[in-house]
Amino acid sequence: MHFVYILFSEKYNRHYTGLTSNLDQRLHEHNSGQNKSTKPYKPWKIIHFESFTTRLEARQKEIYFKSGIGREKIKEFHNIKLKDY
C-alpha cells in the first residue's frame, strides 16, 4: 500500500505533499526533523491522505497535487479541515 499525504504546519501556514508506504513513520520523521525540507516548519499534521495499490498510481497523484490545479484542491482540503475544528 502506498500513500500520498498532505501535511500542514499551522505555525508557518505551509503545506507539504509527499509519498510513502508507511504513513505513521513518515509523519514521525517529518515532526522529528529528519527531513531537511520540512524540518524548519514543524510541527506538521496530516490534513489529507489517499491510499493506492501501486507506487506508480501514488506518484501520479502526488504530481497532480504539486500542479497548479492540485494546489487549489489542497486549499479546499485545508478549508474543510478548518471548518471541522
Summary of the structure (lengths in Angstrom):
residues: 85
radius of gyration: 12.4
end to end distance: 29.3
largest distance: 33.8
contacts: 230
relative contact order: 0.23
helix: 47%
strand: 27%
